Amino acid sequence: MADEGRIGFVGLGGMGRGLVKNLLKHGRQVSVLDRNPEAVAIATSLGAVEAASLAALAEQCQILAFCVSTAEDIEGLILGPHGVLAKLRPGQVVIDHTTTNPETVERLAAAVEKQGAAYAEAPMTRTPKHADAGQVNVLYGGTEELLERLRPVFACYAENVFHVGPQGHAIRLKLIHNYIAFANVAAFCEGFALAAREGLDMTKVIGIISAAGGKSGMMDLYGRATLERDFTPWMSLANAQKDVKYYAHWLEQAGLPGFMAEAVHQTYAMASIMGHADEGCTAVIKPYEKLTGVEAKLPDAQD
């Protein structure tokens, strides 16, 4: 018999571990699964319970939340041969925090709802730091009725919950947001590399760009850190590449030209191929630096 008060949570990576931490902090009972034993150990040390399997999670919990990396991951966990779909029952809710694509959301929603359960698309913005602090933004697409049921859950880890529109609208807005954000990163990293190659004072470069039209949220988050040679993967280059790929594919399906999207996608793909996938998204600067032979850094930055 499923427990109305227990939440099953799958995916304890950069964002998921913070969400689980804050669910527990707010007194929620949480059962967890992750392929990384260290991540599970951290969650259980905070009070979570490790589930024996996906099937056990579905049997024990009324709400199942997923926060994994790719569309392929979430489809396997729900629709795969060992996925939860066959175990779902009327009244249960699947919360999908994964950044996927419109096709995946539509496919998952149809399958889950055919079982009588509810599917809540809820991709997020902000970073693992915000997840740890309980300050993510949740983008929700679906009915107001389901949102009201889930608000107490989201309130444990979200600073803002945006009801974007009907089902499918949240993932569309998330992909547009991430494309713009990562295109911005690719642009300022290219500019930084050129500035360094031409011998500009990088202190003035970051100061002046940040005080004028080139200023942006991503510049505020990562601009100075890039020039300080800090490539901590708060948002990994691999995830940036994945999100822009999904956006470019969706743009093509929508019948629109994607010249800029493909350029941004291939920029991240190049950096990934060169071995920087597990670094922060601003490691997209490193192929440029390899070409120029000059690192873009502030005078006092550590090598």
PAZAPA-4460 file (N, C-alpha, C; in steps of 0.05 Angstrom, whole numbers, plus 32768, in hexadecimal, padded with zeros to 4 digits):
% residues 303
    n_x    n_y    n_z   ca_x   ca_y   ca_z    c_x    c_y    c_z   seq   type   mol
   8011   7FE8   8000   8000   8000   8000   8012   8019   8000     1      M     A
   800D   802B   7FED   801D   8044   7FEB   8017   8056   8003     2      A     A
   802D   8063   800C   802B   8076   8022   8028   8092   8017     3      D     A
   8011   809F   801E   800C   80BA   8014   8021   80CE   801C     4      E     A
   802D   80C9   8034   8041   80DC   803E   805D   80D8   8035     5      G     A
   8063   80C1   8029   807E   80BA   8021   8083   80C1   8003     6      R     A
   8099   80CE   7FFE   80A0   80D6   7FE2   80B6   80C4   7FD9     7      I     A
   80B3   80B8   7FC2   80C9   80A9   7FB5   80D8   80BB   7FA3     8      G     A
   80F3   80BC   7FA6   8103   80CF   7F96   8119   80C0   7F88     9      F     A
   811A   80C3   7F6E   812E   80B6   7F5D   8140   80CB   7F50    10      V     A
   815A   80C9   7F56   816D   80DC   7F4A   8179   80EF   7F5F    11      G     A
   8191   80E9   7F68   819D   80F9   7F7E   81B6   8107   7F74    12      L     A
   81B5   8111   7F5C   81CB   8120   7F51   81CC   813D   7F5B    13      G     A
   81D7   814F   7F4B   81DB   816B   7F54   81C2   8178   7F5E    14      G     A
   81AB   8175   7F51   8192   8181   7F5A   8183   816F   7F6D    15      M     A
   8181   8155   7F67   8171   8143   7F77   8179   8141   7F94    16      G     A
   8193   8141   7F99   819C   813E   7FB5   8193   8156   7FC6    17      R     A
   8193   816E   7FBA   8189   8185   7FC9   816B   8184   7FCE    18      G     A
   815C   817B   7FBA   813F   8178   7FBD   8139   8164   7FD3    19      L     A
   8146   814E   7FD4   8141   813A   7FE8   8149   8145   8004    20      V     A
   815F   8152   8005   8168   815E   801F   8152   8170   802A    21      K     A
   8146   8180   8019   8132   8193   8023   8117   8186   8028    22      N     A
   8110   8171   801A   80F9   8162   8020   80FB   8156   803D    23      L     A
   8113   814B   8043   8117   8140   805D   8118   8156   8073    24      L     A
   8123   816C   806C   8125   8183   807E   8109   818C   8086    25      K     A
   80F6   818A   8074   80DA   8192   8079   80C9   817B   8084    26      H     A
   80D6   8166   808D   80C8   8150   809B   80BB   813C   8089    27      G     A
   80C1   813C   806F   80B6   8128   805D   80C4   810E   805F    28      R     A
   80B6   80F8   805C   80C2   80DD   805B   80C9   80D8   803E    29      Q     A
   80E2   80D0   8039   80EC   80CD   801D   80FA   80B3   801A    30      V     A
   80F2   80A4   8006   8101   808C   7FFD   8110   8093   7FE3    31      S     A
   8129   808B   7FE1   813A   8094   7FCA   8146   807D   7FBB    32      V     A
   814C   8083   7FA2   815B   8071   7F91   816F   8081   7F80    33      L     A
   8187   8076   7F7C   819A   8082   7F6B   81AF   806D   7F65    34      D     A
   81BB   806F   7F4D   81CF   805B   7F46   81EA   8060   7F53    35      R     A
   81ED   8077   7F60   8206   807E   7F6E   8203   8078   7F8B    36      N     A
   8210   8064   7F96   820D   805D   7FB2   8215   8073   7FC5    37      P     A
   8228   8084   7FBD   8230   809A   7FCE   821A   80AE   7FD1    38      E     A
   820B   80B4   7FBC   81F5   80C6   7FBD   81DF   80BB   7FCF    39      A     A
   81DA   80A2   7FCD   81C6   8095   7FDE   81CE   8097   7FFB    40      V     A
   81E8   8092   8000   81F2   8093   801C   81EE   80AF   8028    41      A     A
   81F3   80C3   8018   81EF   80DF   8022   81D1   80E3   8029    42      I     A
   81C0   80DA   8017   81A3   80DE   801C   819A   80CF   8035    43      A     A
   81A3   80B6   8038   819B   80A6   804F   81A6   80B2   8069    44      T     A
   81BE   80BE   8067   81C9   80CB   807F   81B8   80E2   8089    45      S     A
   81A9   80ED   8077   8197   8104   807D   817B   80FB   8086    46      L     A
   8176   80E1   8083   815C   80D6   808C   814B   80C9   8077    47      G     A
   8155   80C8   805F   8146   80BA   804A   814A   809C   804D    48      A     A
   8138   808D   8040   813A   8070   8040   8140   8066   8024    49      V     A
   8153   8054   8021   8159   804A   8006   8144   8035   7FFE    50      E     A
   8138   8039   7FE7   8124   8026   7FDD   8132   800E   7FD1    51      A     A
   8125   7FF7   7FD2   8131   7FDF   7FC7   8131   7FDE   7FA9    52      A     A
   811D   7FEB   7F9D   811B   7FEB   7F80   8107   8000   7F77    53      S     A
   8105   8004   7F5D   80F0   8016   7F52   80D4   800B   7F59    54      L     A
   80D1   7FF1   7F56   80B7   7FE5   7F5C   80AF   7FEA   7F79    55      A     A
   80C2   7FE7   7F8B   80BC   7FEC   7FA7   80B5   8009   7FAC    56      A     A
   80C3   801B   7F9E   80BD   8037   7FA1   80A1   803D   7F99    57      L     A
   8099   8032   7F82   807E   8036   7F78   8068   802B   7F8A    58      A     A
   806F   8015   7F97   805B   8008   7FA9   8058   8017   7FC3    59      E     A
   806E   8024   7FCC   806E   8030   7FE7   8067   804E   7FE7    60      Q     A
   8069   805B   7FD0   8066   8079   7FD0   804F   8082   7FBE    61      C     A
   8041   8096   7FC8   802B   80A1   7FB8   8036   80B5   7FA4    62      Q     A
   804C   80C2   7FAB   8059   80D6   7F99   8074   80CC   7F91    63      I     A
   807A   80CB   7F77   8094   80C2   7F6D   80A0   80DA   7F5E    64      L     A
   80B8   80E2   7F67   80C5   80F9   7F5A   80DF   80EF   7F4D    65      A     A
   80E4   80F9   7F35   80FB   80F1   7F25   810B   810A   7F1E    66      F     A
   8125   8109   7F23   8137   8120   7F1C   8150   8114   7F11    67      C     A
   8150   810C   7EF7   8166   80FF   7EEB   8171   810F   7ED4    68      V     A
   8184   8105   7EC5   8193   8115   7EB2   8186   8119   7E97    69      S     A
   817C   8104   7E8B   8174   8105   7E6F   8158   80FA   7E6A    70      T     A
   814E   80FF   7E52   8134   80F4   7E49   8136   80D5   7E49    71      A     A
   814D   80CB   7E40   8150   80AE   7E40   814F   80A2   7E5C    72      E     A
   815B   80B0   7E6F   815B   80A7   7E8B   813E   80A5   7E96    73      D     A
   812F   80BA   7E93   8114   80BA   7E9F   8101   80A7   7E90    74      I     A
   8105   80A5   7E76   80F4   8091   7E67   80FA   8075   7E70    75      E     A
   8113   806F   7E75   811A   8054   7E7E   810F   804E   7E9A    76      G     A
   8110   8062   7EAC   8106   805E   7EC7   80E8   805B   7EC8    77      L     A
   80DA   8067   7EB5   80BC   8065   7EB6   80B2   8050   7EA2    78      I     A
   80BC   8051   7E89   80B1   8040   7E74   80C2   8027   7E6E    79      L     A
   80DA   8026   7E79   80EB   800F   7E73   80E1   7FF5   7E7F    80      G     A
   80EF   7FDF   7E78   80E6   7FC4   7E81   80E5   7FC1   7E9F    81      P     A
   80F5   7FD1   7EAD   80F5   7FD0   7ECB   80EB   7FEA   7ED6    82      H     A
   80DD   7FFA   7EC5   80D3   8014   7ECE   80BA   8012   7EE0    83      G     A
   80B1   8029   7EEA   809B   8029   7EFD   8080   8028   7EF1    84      V     A
   807E   802B   7ED7   8063   802F   7ECA   804F   8019   7ED2    85      L     A
   8057   8000   7ED1   8044   7FEA   7ED7   803B   7FEA   7EF4    86      A     A
   804A   7FF7   7F05   8044   7FF8   7F22   8032   800F   7F2A    87      K     A
   802F   8022   7F17   8020   803A   7F1E   8002   8034   7F22    88      L     A
   7FF6   8043   7F34   7FD9   8040   7F3A   7FCB   805B   7F3A    89      R     A
   7FB1   805A   7F37   7FA1   8073   7F3A   7FA7   8081   7F54    90      P     A
   7FAA   809C   7F53   7FB0   80AC   7F6A   7FCD   80B2   7F6E    91      G     A
   7FDF   80A3   7F62   7FFB   80A9   7F65   8003   80C0   7F52    92      Q     A
   8019   80CD   7F59   8023   80E3   7F49   8040   80DF   7F42    93      V     A
   8047   80E3   7F29   8063   80E3   7F20   806B   8100   7F1B    94      V     A
   807F   8109   7F2B   808A   8124   7F26   80A4   8121   7F16    95      I     A
   80A5   812E   7EFF   80BC   812C   7EEE   80CB   8147   7EEE    96      D     A
   80E2   8147   7EFD   80F3   815F   7EFE   8109   815F   7EE9    97      H     A
   8109   814B   7ED8   811F   8148   7EC5   811B   815C   7EAE    98      T     A
   8131   8167   7EA4   812F   8177   7E8C   8132   8165   7E74    99      T     A
   811B   8161   7E66   811A   814F   7E4F   8113   815E   7E36   100      T     A
   80FD   8158   7E2A   80F4   8165   7E11   80D5   8160   7E0F   101      N     A
   80C8   816F   7DFD   80AB   816D   7DFB   80A1   8151   7DF4   102      P     A
   80B0   8143   7DE2   80A8   8128   7DDB   80A7   8115   7DF3   103      E     A
   80BC   8117   7E04   80BD   8105   7E1B   80A7   810B   7E2F   104      T     A
   80A2   8125   7E34   808D   812C   7E46   8072   8121   7E3D   105      V     A
   806C   8124   7E23   8053   811A   7E18   8051   80FC   7E1B   106      E     A
   8067   80EE   7E15   8067   80D1   7E16   8063   80C7   7E33   107      R     A
   8072   80D3   7E45   8070   80CB   7E61   8055   80D1   7E6D   108      L     A
   804B   80E9   7E67   8030   80F1   7E72   801B   80DE   7E69   109      A     A
   801B   80D7   7E4F   8006   80C5   7E44   8008   80A9   7E51   110      A     A
   8020   809F   7E55   8023   8084   7E61   801B   8084   7E7E   111      A     A
   8024   8098   7E8D   801E   8099   7EAA   8000   809D   7EAE   112      V     A
   7FF3   80AF   7E9F   7FD7   80B4   7EA2   7FC6   809D   7E99   113      E     A
   7FCF   808D   7E86   7FC1   8075   7E7E   7FBF   8061   7E95   114      K     A
   7FD2   8062   7EA8   7FD1   8051   7EC0   7FBF   805C   7ED6   115      Q     A
   7FB5   8074   7ED1   7FA4   8080   7EE5   7FB3   8092   7EF9   116      G     A
   7FCD   8094   7EF6   7FDD   80A5   7F07   7FDF   80C1   7EFA   117      A     A
   7FEB   80D4   7F08   7FEE   80EF   7EFD   800B   80F4   7EF7   118      A     A
   8010   8103   7EE2   802C   810B   7EDA   802E   8129   7EDD   119      Y     A
   8042   8131   7EEC   8047   814E   7EF0   8062   8155   7EE4   120      A     A
   8062   8165   7ECF   807B   816E   7EC4   8084   8186   7ED4   121      E     A
   809D   8185   7EDE   80A6   8199   7EF1   80C4   819E   7EEE   122      A     A
   80CE   81A5   7ED6   80EA   81AB   7ED4   80F1   81C3   7EE5   123      P     A
   810B   81C7   7EEB   8113   81DC   7EFD   8128   81EE   7EF0   124      M     A
   812A   8206   7EFB   8141   8217   7EF4   8150   821D   7F0E   125      T     A
   8167   8229   7F0A   817B   822E   7F1F   818F   8217   7F22   126      R     A
   819F   8217   7F36   81B7   8206   7F38   81B5   81F3   7F50   127      T     A
   81C8   81DF   7F51   81C9   81CF   7F69   81CD   81DE   7F83   128      P     A
   81DA   81F5   7F82   81DC   8206   7F9A   81C0   820E   7FA4   129      K     A
   81AF   8216   7F91   8193   821E   7F98   8183   8206   7FA2   130      H     A
   8188   81EE   7F95   817A   81D6   7F9E   8182   81D0   7FBB   131      A     A
   819B   81D3   7FC2   81A4   81CE   7FDD   8198   81E1   7FF1   132      D     A
   8193   81FA   7FE8   8188   820E   7FF9   8169   820E   7FF9   133      A     A
   815D   81FD   7FE9   8140   81FC   7FE7   8135   8214   7FD8   134      G     A
   8143   821C   7FC3   813C   8235   7FB4   813A   8231   7F96   135      Q     A
   8133   8219   7F8D   8130   8215   7F70   8117   8223   7F66   136      V     A
   8115   8226   7F4C   80FC   822E   7F3F   80F0   8215   7F32   137      N     A
   80D7   820F   7F38   80C9   81F9   7F2B   80B7   8205   7F15   138      V     A
   80BA   81FA   7EFD   80A8   8201   7EE7   8094   81EA   7EE4   139      L     A
   807B   81F0   7EE9   8067   81DB   7EE8   8054   81DE   7ED1   140      Y     A
   804F   81C8   7EC3   803B   81C8   7EAD   8026   81B4   7EB3   141      G     A
   800D   81BC   7EB4   7FF7   81A9   7EBB   7FE0   81B7   7EC7   142      G     A
   7FCE   81A8   7ED4   7FB6   81B3   7EE0   7FBC   81C1   7EFA   143      T     A
   7FAB   81D4   7F01   7FAD   81E2   7F1A   7FA7   81CF   7F31   144      E     A
   7F95   81BC   7F2C   7F8D   81A9   7F41   7FA5   8198   7F4A   145      E     A
   7FB4   818E   7F37   7FCC   817E   7F3E   7FE1   818F   7F4A   146      L     A
   7FE4   81A7   7F41   7FF8   81B9   7F4D   7FF2   81BF   7F6A   147      L     A
   7FD9   81C3   7F71   7FD2   81C8   7F8D   7FD8   81B0   7F9E   148      E     A
   7FD5   8199   7F93   7FDC   8181   7FA3   7FFA   817F   7FA8   149      R     A
   800A   8189   7F94   8027   8187   7F96   8035   819F   7FA3   150      L     A
   8026   81B4   7FA7   8033   81CD   7FB2   8042   81C7   7FCC   151      R     A
   8036   81B8   7FDF   8045   81B3   7FF8   805F   81A4   7FF4   152      P     A
   8061   8194   7FDF   807A   8186   7FD8   808E   819A   7FCD   153      V     A
   8085   81A9   7FB9   8097   81BD   7FAC   80A0   81D2   7FC0   154      F     A
   808F   81D9   7FD4   8097   81ED   7FE7   80AF   81E5   7FF8   155      A     A
   80B5   81CB   7FF9   80CC   81C2   8009   80E6   81CA   7FFC   156      C     A
   80E6   81CE   7FE2   8100   81D3   7FD5   8100   81E9   7FC0   157      Y     A
   80E9   81F6   7FBB   80E7   820A   7FA6   80E1   8226   7FB2   158      A     A
   80F0   8239   7FA8   80EA   8255   7FB0   80D2   825F   7F9F   159      E     A
   80D1   8256   7F86   80BB   825F   7F74   80B0   8247   7F66   160      N     A
   8096   8246   7F63   8088   8232   7F52   8078   8241   7F3D   161      V     A
   8080   823E   7F24   8073   824C   7F0E   8060   8239   7F00   162      F     A
   8047   823F   7EFF   8034   8230   7EEF   8035   823A   7ED3   163      H     A
   8044   822D   7EC2   804B   8237   7EA7   8033   8235   7E95   164      V     A
   8022   8221   7E98   800B   821D   7E87   8004   81FF   7E87   165      G     A
   7FF7   81F6   7E72   7FEF   81D9   7E71   8007   81C7   7E6E   166      P     A
   8002   81AE   7E71   8017   819A   7E6F   8027   819D   7E55   167      Q     A
   8041   819C   7E56   8052   819F   7E3F   805E   81BB   7E3C   168      G     A
   8052   81CF   7E4A   805C   81EA   7E47   8075   81EE   7E59   169      H     A
   8077   81E0   7E6F   808D   81E5   7E81   80A7   81DC   7E74   170      A     A
   80A8   81C4   7E68   80C1   81BB   7E5C   80C8   81CC   7E44   171      I     A
   80B5   81D7   7E36   80BB   81E8   7E1F   80C8   8202   7E29   172      R     A
   80BD   820E   7E3E   80C9   8226   7E49   80E4   8221   7E55   173      L     A
   80E7   8209   7E62   8101   8203   7E6E   8117   8200   7E58   174      K     A
   8111   81F4   7E42   8124   81F1   7E2C   812B   820C   7E20   175      L     A
   8117   821D   7E1D   811D   8238   7E12   812F   8247   7E25   176      I     A
   8128   8246   7E3F   8139   8253   7E54   8155   8249   7E53   177      H     A
   8159   822E   7E53   8174   8223   7E54   8184   8229   7E3B   178      N     A
   8176   8228   7E24   8184   822F   7E0B   818F   824B   7E0D   179      Y     A
   817E   825E   7E14   8187   827A   7E16   819E   827C   7E2A   180      I     A
   819C   826F   7E41   81B0   8270   7E56   81CB   8265   7E4C   181      A     A
   81CA   824E   7E3F   81E3   8241   7E37   81EE   824E   7E1E   182      F     A
   81DD   8259   7E0D   81E8   8269   7DF6   81F7   8281   7E01   183      A     A
   81ED   828D   7E16   81FA   82A3   7E22   8216   829B   7E2D   184      N     A
   8217   8284   7E3A   8231   827A   7E44   8244   8276   7E2D   185      V     A
   823B   8268   7E18   824D   8263   7E01   8257   827E   7DF5   186      A     A
   8245   8292   7DF4   824D   82AB   7DE9   8262   82BA   7DFA   187      A     A
   825D   82BB   7E14   8271   82CA   7E24   828B   82BB   7E26   188      F     A
   828A   82A0   7E26   82A4   8291   7E27   82B4   8295   7E0D   189      C     A
   82A6   8296   7DF6   82B4   829C   7DDD   82C1   82B8   7DDE   190      E     A
   82B1   82CB   7DE9   82BB   82E6   7DEB   82D3   82E8   7DFE   191      G     A
   82D1   82DB   7E15   82E8   82DB   7E28   8301   82CF   7E1B   192      F     A
   82FE   82B9   7E0C   8315   82AD   7DFF   8322   82C0   7DEB   193      A     A
   8312   82CE   7DDC   831D   82E1   7DC9   832A   82F8   7DD7   194      L     A
   831E   8302   7DED   832A   8318   7DFC   8345   8310   7E07   195      A     A
   8347   82F7   7E11   8361   82EE   7E1C   8375   82EB   7E06   196      A     A
   836D   82E0   7DEF   837F   82DD   7DD8   838A   82F8   7DCF   197      R     A
   837A   830D   7DD0   8383   8327   7DC7   8390   8338   7DDD   198      E     A
   8393   832C   7DF5   83A2   8339   7E0A   8393   834E   7E1A   199      G     A
   8379   834D   7E19   8369   8361   7E28   836C   835C   7E46   200      L     A
   8368   8370   7E55   8368   836E   7E72   834E   8361   7E7B   201      D     A
   8350   8348   7E85   8338   8338   7E8A   8328   8344   7EA2   202      M     A
   8335   8352   7EB3   8326   8360   7EC9   8313   8374   7EBD   203      T     A
   831D   8383   7EAA   830C   8397   7E9C   82F6   8389   7E8B   204      K     A
   82FD   8373   7E7F   82EA   8365   7E6E   82D2   835D   7E7E   205      V     A
   82D6   834F   7E94   82BF   8346   7EA5   82B1   835E   7EB1   206      I     A
   82C0   8372   7EBA   82B3   8389   7EC7   82A2   8399   7EB5   207      G     A
   82AB   839E   7E9C   829C   83AF   7E8A   8285   83A0   7E7E   208      I     A
   8289   8387   7E76   8273   8377   7E6B   825D   8374   7E80   209      I     A
   8264   8370   7E99   8250   836C   7EAE   8242   8386   7EB5   210      S     A
   824C   839C   7EAC   823F   83B6   7EB2   822F   83C1   7E9B   211      A     A
   822D   83B1   7E85   8220   83BB   7E6D   820D   83A6   7E61   212      A     A
   8208   83A8   7E48   81F4   8397   7E3B   81FB   8379   7E3B   213      G     A
   8214   8372   7E3F   821C   8356   7E3F   8216   8348   7E59   214      G     A
   820D   8357   7E6D   8207   834C   7E87   81EF   8339   7E85   215      K     A
   81F0   8323   7E94   81D9   8310   7E94   81DA   82FF   7EAD   216      S     A
   81C5   82F0   7EB1   81C4   82DF   7EC9   81DB   82CA   7EC8   217      G     A
   81E0   82BF   7EB1   81F5   82AB   7EAF   8211   82B8   7EB2   218      M     A
   8214   82D0   7EA8   822D   82DF   7EAD   8231   82E4   7ECB   219      M     A
   821B   82EB   7ED9   821D   82EF   7EF5   8225   82D6   7F04   220      D     A
   8219   82BF   7EFB   821F   82A6   7F09   823B   829B   7F02   221      L     A
   8243   829E   7EE9   825B   828F   7EE0   8271   829F   7ED3   222      Y     A
   826C   82B8   7ECE   827F   82C8   7EBF   829A   82CB   7ECD   223      G     A
   829A   82D6   7EE5   82B2   82DA   7EF4   82BE   82BF   7EFC   224      R     A
   82AD   82AB   7F03   82B7   8291   7F0A   82C7   8285   7EF3   225      A     A
   82BE   8289   7EDA   82CC   827E   7EC3   82E8   828A   7EC2   226      T     A
   82EB   82A4   7EC6   8305   82B1   7EC5   8316   82AC   7EDE   227      L     A
   8309   82A0   7EF2   8318   8297   7F0A   8320   827A   7F07   228      E     A
   8319   826E   7EF0   831F   8252   7EE9   8310   823F   7EFB   229      R     A
   82F8   8246   7F02   82E7   8235   7F13   82D2   8227   7F00   230      D     A
   82D6   820E   7EFB   82C4   81FF   7EE9   82B5   81EA   7EF9   231      F     A
   82AF   81F0   7F12   829E   81DE   7F22   8284   81D8   7F13   232      T     A
   827C   81BF   7F11   8264   81B9   7F01   8249   81BD   7F0F   233      P     A
   8244   81D6   7F18   822A   81DC   7F23   8215   81D7   7F0E   234      W     A
   821B   81DE   7EF5   820C   81D5   7EDE   8220   81CA   7ECA   235      M     A
   8220   81B0   7EC6   8235   81A4   7EB6   8232   81AA   7E98   236      S     A
   8249   81A9   7E8B   824A   81AD   7E6E   8239   8197   7E60   237      L     A
   823A   817F   7E6B   822A   8169   7E5F   820C   8170   7E5F   238      A     A
   8203   817B   7E75   81E6   8182   7E77   81E0   8199   7E65   239      N     A
   81F2   81AC   7E62   81EE   81C2   7E50   81EB   81B8   7E33   240      A     A
   81FE   81A6   7E2B   81FD   819B   7E11   81E2   818C   7E0C   241      Q     A
   81DA   817C   7E20   81C1   816D   7E1E   81A9   817F   7E1A   242      K     A
   81A7   8194   7E2A   8190   81A6   7E29   818E   81B5   7E0E   243      D     A
   81A5   81BE   7E05   81A5   81CC   7DEB   819F   81B9   7DD4   244      V     A
   81A8   81A0   7DD6   81A1   818C   7DC2   8183   8188   7DC1   245      K     A
   8176   8185   7DD8   8159   8182   7DD9   814B   819A   7DCD   246      Y     A
   8155   81B1   7DD3   8149   81CA   7DC8   814C   81CB   7DAA   247      Y     A
   8164   81C5   7DA0   8168   81C6   7D83   8157   81B2   7D74   248      A     A
   8153   819A   7D7F   8142   8186   7D73   8125   818F   7D73   249      H     A
   811C   819B   7D89   8100   81A4   7D8B   80FC   81BB   7D77   250      W     A
   810F   81CD   7D75   810D   81E4   7D62   8109   81D9   7D46   251      L     A
   8119   81C5   7D3E   8116   81B9   7D24   80FA   81AC   7D20   252      E     A
   80F1   819E   7D35   80D6   8192   7D33   80C0   81A7   7D30   253      Q     A
   80C5   81BF   7D3C   80B2   81D4   7D3A   80B2   81E3   7D1F   254      A     A
   80C5   81DB   7D0E   80C7   81E7   7CF3   80D5   8201   7CF2   255      G     A
   80E6   8206   7D06   80F5   8220   7D06   8113   821B   7D01   256      L     A
   8120   822D   7CF4   813D   822A   7CF0   814C   822C   7D0A   257      P     A
   8161   821D   7D0D   8170   821C   7D26   818D   8221   7D23   258      G     A
   8194   8235   7D14   81B1   823B   7D0F   81C0   8241   7D29   259      F     A
   81B5   8252   7D39   81C2   8259   7D52   81C2   8241   7D65   260      M     A
   81AC   8233   7D67   81AA   821D   7D79   81BF   8207   7D72   261      A     A
   81C2   8201   7D59   81D5   81ED   7D51   81F2   81F6   7D56   262      E     A
   81F7   8210   7D52   8212   821A   7D58   8218   8218   7D76   263      A     A
   8205   821E   7D86   8209   821C   7DA3   820C   81FF   7DAB   264      V     A
   81FB   81ED   7DA0   81FD   81D1   7DA6   8218   81C6   7D9E   265      H     A
   8222   81CC   7D87   823B   81C2   7D7D   8253   81CD   7D8D   266      Q     A
   8250   81E5   7D98   8265   81F1   7DA9   8268   81E0   7DC2   267      T     A
   8251   81D9   7DCF   8253   81C8   7DE7   825B   81AC   7DDF   268      Y     A
   8252   81A2   7DC9   825A   8187   7DC0   8278   8185   7DBD   269      A     A
   8284   819A   7DB1   82A1   819A   7DAD   82AF   8199   7DC7   270      M     A
   82A6   81A9   7DDB   82B3   81AA   7DF5   82B0   818F   7E03   271      A     A
   8299   8182   7DFF   8294   8168   7E0B   82A7   8153   7DFF   272      S     A
   82A9   8153   7DE4   82BA   8140   7DD7   82D8   8143   7DE0   273      I     A
   82DF   815C   7DE6   82FB   8161   7DEF   82FF   815B   7E0C   274      M     A
   82EB   814F   7E1A   82EF   8145   7E35   82E5   8156   7E4C   275      G     A
   82D4   816A   7E46   82CB   817D   7E5B   82AE   8179   7E64   276      H     A
   82A2   8162   7E5C   8286   815E   7E62   827F   8160   7E7F   277      A     A
   8291   8156   7E91   828B   8155   7EAD   8293   816E   7EBC   278      D     A
   829D   8182   7EAE   82A3   819C   7EBA   828B   81AE   7EB9   279      E     A
   828D   81C6   7EC4   8277   81D9   7EC3   8273   81E2   7EA6   280      G     A
   825B   81EE   7EA1   8254   81F5   7E86   8267   8209   7E79   281      C     A
   8275   821A   7E8A   8287   822E   7E7E   82A1   8221   7E75   282      T     A
   82A5   8207   7E79   82BC   81FA   7E6D   82BA   81FA   7E4F   283      A     A
   82A4   8204   7E44   82A1   8207   7E27   82B6   821A   7E1D   284      V     A
   82C3   8229   7E2E   82D8   823C   7E26   82F2   822D   7E1F   285      I     A
   82F6   8215   7E29   8310   8207   7E28   8318   8200   7E0B   286      K     A
   8306   81F7   7DFA   830F   81F3   7DDE   831A   820D   7DD1   287      P     A
   830D   8223   7DD7   8317   823D   7DCC   8333   8242   7DD6   288      Y     A
   8337   823D   7DF0   8352   8241   7DFC   8367   822F   7DF0   289      E     A
   835F   8216   7DEA   8371   8204   7DDD   837A   820E   7DC2   290      K     A
   8367   821A   7DB4   836D   8225   7D9A   837F   823E   7D9C   291      L     A
   837A   824F   7DAF   8389   8268   7DB2   83A3   8264   7DC1   292      T     A
   83A5   824F   7DD2   83BC   824C   7DE3   83BD   825F   7DFB   293      G     A
   83A7   826C   7E00   83A6   8280   7E16   838E   827A   7E27   294      V     A
   8392   8279   7E42   837B   8276   7E54   836F   8291   7E5A   295      E     A
   8354   8292   7E5B   8346   82AA   7E63   8343   82AA   7E81   296      A     A
   8352   82BC   7E8E   8351   82BC   7EAC   8358   82D7   7EB7   297      K     A
   834F   82DC   7ECF   8356   82F4   7EDD   8373   82F2   7EE6   298      L     A
   8380   8309   7EEB   839D   8309   7EF2   83A4   82F7   7F0A   299      P     A
   8392   82F6   7F1E   8398   82E7   7F36   838B   82CC   7F37   300      D     A
   8380   82C2   7F20   8373   82A8   7F1F   8388   8292   7F22   301      A     A
   837F   827C   7F2F   8390   8265   7F32   838F   8254   7F19   302      Q     A
   83A6   8249   7F11   83A6   8237   7EFA   839C   821C   7F01   303      D     A
***
